C-alpha cells in the first residue's frame, strides 16, 4: 500500500491490523492496516463494490473479521462511545425528530422523559434543527433528515461518529452545508469522524486522511491526505479516481 507518511499514529481511536473481510469464501478486502487519529475526519473511499460500507460495519462491530483485528480505544482506555448515521438516515417515520433522539437517550442514560426531551432538543439545535423538533421525518427535506440523523448519532456524546454516505442524494448546496456542519462538530466537540463517501467535493473539503480500497486487487492501495492522493500518490488509478478520470479501457468501451 502506498503511504503518504510512514510515521505511526501515536494514540489512535481505532487501529485496524491485517483485516480480511469476507462473506463465506468471497473475499471483499484483505490486508487492511490503518490507524485513525483522534479528533480527525477519516474517509474510506474507492469505486463501487470495493467494500467501503463493509469496512465501516466491521469498524462498528456489526461484522466479524475473517482475519485480523480492530482495536477501538476510548480516552479512558476502554471502548469509546460511538454514534452511527446509516446511509438512509434510518429515522423512525412514526416519531418526531425529537422523539427519535429521546428514545435513544432515555434508554441508554435512564433519564426522565423531561430530561431526555431537553437533551434531544439541544442535539437538534447543534445541527440547526431546533425549530423542527416536533416535525416528522416525512415533513422535512432530505438534507434536514441527514442533519437529524447526525443529531441522533451525537445523542450520547460519542468520542467517535461513523457516517455512511451522508451527502448521498443531496443537491450541491445542501451537501456543502452538511460538510460545514461536520467540520463544526469535529472542531467544537473534538469528535473523531469516520466517513464513507464518493463525493469528491466533500473529500477535499473536510477529510484529513483517506484510505483507498481497490476493488480489483481487493486490497487497500493508498492512504494519505486527499491532496496527496490526487497529486503525488504513485498509484495512477488512485490519481484518476481523485480527478474522476476514466481509464483507457473505460474510454474504449
C-alpha positions as CSV (number, residue, x, y, z in Angstrom):
1,X,0.0,0.0,0.0
2,X,1.2,3.5,-0.9
3,X,1.5,5.7,2.2
4,X,1.9,9.5,2.4
5,X,3.9,9.0,5.6
6,X,5.4,6.1,7.5
7,X,5.1,8.0,10.8
8,X,2.9,5.9,13.1
9,X,-0.2,7.4,14.7
10,X,0.7,7.6,18.4
11,X,-2.7,7.3,20.1
12,X,-5.4,6.3,17.5
13,X,-9.1,6.0,18.3
14,X,-9.2,2.9,16.0
15,X,-6.4,0.7,14.8
16,X,-7.0,-1.9,12.1
17,X,-4.4,-4.6,11.7
18,X,-4.3,-7.3,9.0
19,X,-8.0,-7.2,8.4
20,X,-9.6,-9.5,6.0
21,X,-13.3,-9.1,5.2
22,X,-15.2,-11.9,3.6
23,X,-18.7,-13.4,3.2
24,X,-18.2,-17.1,3.1
25,X,-15.4,-17.8,0.6
26,X,-15.9,-14.5,-1.1
27,X,-13.1,-12.1,0.0
28,X,-14.2,-8.4,-0.1
29,X,-10.9,-6.9,1.0
30,X,-7.8,-8.2,2.7
31,X,-4.6,-6.9,4.4
32,X,-6.2,-3.7,5.7
33,X,-3.9,-1.8,8.0
34,X,-4.7,1.8,9.2
35,X,-4.9,3.9,12.3
36,X,-7.4,6.7,12.8
37,X,-6.1,9.8,14.7
38,X,-8.3,11.3,17.4
39,X,-10.3,14.4,16.5
40,X,-9.8,13.9,12.8
41,X,-12.0,13.1,9.8
42,X,-11.0,9.9,8.2
43,X,-12.6,8.8,4.9
44,X,-13.0,5.3,3.3
45,X,-13.1,5.8,-0.4
46,X,-12.9,3.8,-3.6
47,X,-15.1,2.6,-6.5
48,X,-18.4,0.9,-6.3
49,X,-18.4,-2.5,-4.7
50,X,-14.9,-2.2,-3.2
51,X,-16.1,-2.7,0.4
52,X,-16.4,0.8,1.8
53,X,-19.6,0.3,3.8
54,X,-18.5,-3.2,4.7
55,X,-15.3,-1.8,6.3
56,X,-17.4,0.7,8.2
57,X,-19.6,-2.1,9.5
58,X,-16.5,-4.0,10.7
59,X,-15.2,-0.9,12.5
60,X,-18.6,-0.5,14.2
61,X,-18.6,-4.2,15.2
62,X,-21.6,-5.3,13.1
63,X,-19.5,-7.7,11.1
64,X,-16.8,-10.3,12.3
65,X,-13.4,-10.2,10.5
66,X,-12.3,-13.4,8.8
67,X,-8.8,-12.5,9.9
68,X,-7.0,-9.6,11.7
69,X,-8.2,-7.3,14.4
70,X,-9.8,-4.0,15.1
71,X,-8.8,-2.2,18.3
72,X,-11.1,0.7,19.4
73,X,-9.7,2.8,22.3
74,X,-11.6,5.4,24.3
75,X,-9.9,8.3,26.1
76,X,-10.3,6.3,29.3
77,X,-8.6,3.2,27.8
78,X,-11.9,1.3,27.3
79,X,-14.3,1.1,24.4
80,X,-15.1,4.5,23.0
81,X,-18.6,5.7,22.9
82,X,-19.7,6.0,19.3
83,X,-22.7,7.0,17.2
84,X,-23.7,5.9,13.7
85,X,-25.5,7.6,10.8
86,X,-26.5,5.0,8.2
87,X,-27.0,5.7,4.5
88,X,-30.7,6.4,4.6
89,X,-30.7,8.1,8.0
90,X,-32.8,5.2,9.5
91,X,-35.1,7.7,11.4
92,X,-38.3,6.2,12.7
93,X,-41.0,7.6,10.4
94,X,-43.7,7.4,13.1
95,X,-41.7,9.6,15.6
96,X,-40.9,13.3,15.5
97,X,-37.3,14.3,15.2
98,X,-37.1,14.9,19.0
99,X,-38.8,11.6,19.8
100,X,-36.2,9.8,17.6
101,X,-33.5,11.1,19.8
102,X,-35.4,11.0,23.1
103,X,-35.9,7.2,22.7
104,X,-32.1,6.6,22.4
105,X,-31.0,8.8,25.3
106,X,-33.8,7.8,27.7
107,X,-33.0,4.1,27.3
108,X,-29.2,4.4,27.5
109,X,-28.9,7.1,30.2
110,X,-32.0,6.2,32.2
111,X,-33.2,9.8,32.0
112,X,-36.6,11.1,32.9
113,X,-38.8,12.0,30.0
114,X,-38.3,15.7,30.6
115,X,-34.5,15.4,30.7
116,X,-34.4,13.3,27.6
117,X,-36.7,15.8,25.8
118,X,-34.4,18.7,26.7
119,X,-31.3,16.8,25.6
120,X,-32.9,15.9,22.3
121,X,-33.7,19.5,21.5
122,X,-30.2,20.5,22.4
123,X,-28.8,18.0,20.0
124,X,-31.1,19.2,17.3
125,X,-30.0,22.7,17.9
126,X,-26.4,21.6,17.4
127,X,-27.3,20.7,13.8
128,X,-29.5,23.7,13.1
129,X,-32.9,22.0,13.6
130,X,-34.1,23.5,16.8
131,X,-37.3,24.7,15.1
132,X,-38.1,21.3,13.7
133,X,-38.1,19.2,16.8
134,X,-41.8,18.3,16.5
135,X,-41.7,17.6,12.8
136,X,-41.9,14.1,11.4
137,X,-39.2,13.0,9.0
138,X,-41.5,13.0,6.0
139,X,-42.3,16.7,6.6
140,X,-38.7,17.9,6.1
141,X,-36.2,17.9,3.3
142,X,-33.6,15.2,2.6
143,X,-30.8,17.4,3.8
144,X,-32.6,18.1,7.1
145,X,-33.2,14.4,7.6
146,X,-29.5,13.9,7.2
147,X,-28.9,16.5,9.9
148,X,-31.4,14.9,12.2
149,X,-29.7,11.5,11.7
150,X,-26.4,13.1,12.7
151,X,-28.1,14.7,15.8
152,X,-29.2,11.2,16.8
153,X,-25.7,9.9,16.3
154,X,-24.5,12.6,18.7
155,X,-27.2,11.8,21.3
156,X,-24.9,10.0,23.7
157,X,-21.9,12.4,23.4
158,X,-19.7,9.9,21.4
159,X,-16.0,10.2,21.0
160,X,-16.4,8.6,17.6
161,X,-19.0,9.0,14.9
162,X,-19.5,6.9,11.8
163,X,-21.2,8.5,8.8
164,X,-22.2,6.3,5.8
165,X,-22.6,8.4,2.6
166,X,-24.0,11.4,4.5
167,X,-24.2,13.6,1.3
168,X,-25.8,10.9,-0.9
169,X,-28.8,12.2,-2.8
170,X,-28.3,15.9,-1.7
171,X,-28.1,18.8,-4.0
172,X,-24.7,20.7,-4.1
173,X,-25.8,23.4,-1.7
174,X,-27.2,21.0,0.9
175,X,-24.2,18.8,0.6
176,X,-21.9,21.8,1.1
177,X,-23.9,22.9,4.2
178,X,-23.6,19.3,5.6
179,X,-19.8,19.4,5.0
180,X,-19.6,22.6,7.0
181,X,-21.7,21.1,9.8
182,X,-19.4,18.0,10.0
183,X,-16.3,20.3,10.3
184,X,-18.0,22.3,13.0
185,X,-18.8,19.2,15.0
186,X,-15.3,17.9,14.7
187,X,-13.8,21.3,15.8
188,X,-16.3,22.1,18.6
189,X,-16.8,18.6,20.1
190,X,-13.3,17.2,19.3
191,X,-15.1,14.1,17.9
192,X,-13.3,11.6,15.7
193,X,-15.3,11.0,12.5
194,X,-15.1,8.1,10.1
195,X,-16.9,8.7,6.8
196,X,-17.7,6.7,3.8
197,X,-18.2,8.9,0.7
198,X,-17.7,9.1,-3.0
199,X,-18.3,12.8,-3.2
200,X,-15.0,14.4,-4.3
201,X,-16.1,17.9,-3.1
202,X,-16.6,16.6,0.4
203,X,-13.4,14.6,0.3
204,X,-11.3,17.6,-0.5
205,X,-13.3,20.0,1.8
206,X,-13.4,18.1,5.1
207,X,-11.2,15.0,5.1
208,X,-7.9,14.8,6.8
209,X,-6.9,11.3,5.7
210,X,-8.4,8.8,3.3
211,X,-8.0,5.1,2.7
212,X,-8.5,4.0,-0.9
213,X,-9.9,0.5,-1.3
214,X,-9.1,-1.2,-4.7
215,X,-11.9,-3.3,-6.0
216,X,-9.7,-5.2,-8.5
217,X,-6.9,-6.3,-6.2
218,X,-9.3,-6.5,-3.2
219,X,-6.6,-4.7,-1.1
220,X,-6.2,-1.1,0.0
221,X,-3.8,0.7,-2.3
222,X,-3.2,4.1,-0.7
223,X,-3.5,6.1,2.5
224,X,-3.0,9.8,2.8
225,X,-4.4,13.3,2.6
226,X,-6.8,13.9,-0.3
227,X,-4.4,16.3,-2.0
228,X,-1.5,13.8,-1.8
229,X,-3.7,11.1,-3.2
230,X,-4.7,13.3,-6.1
231,X,-1.3,14.8,-6.9
232,X,1.5,12.6,-5.6
233,X,0.3,9.1,-5.0
234,X,2.4,6.6,-7.1
235,X,-0.8,4.6,-8.0
236,X,-2.2,6.0,-11.2
237,X,-5.7,4.5,-10.6
238,X,-5.9,6.4,-7.3
239,X,-5.0,9.7,-9.0
240,X,-7.6,9.0,-11.7
241,X,-10.2,8.4,-9.1
242,X,-9.4,11.6,-7.3
243,X,-9.7,13.5,-10.6
244,X,-12.7,11.5,-11.9
245,X,-10.8,10.4,-15.0
246,X,-11.7,7.3,-17.0
247,X,-9.2,4.5,-17.6
248,X,-8.2,3.8,-21.2
249,X,-10.4,0.6,-21.1
250,X,-13.4,2.6,-19.9
251,X,-12.9,5.2,-22.7
252,X,-12.7,2.5,-25.4
253,X,-15.8,0.7,-24.1
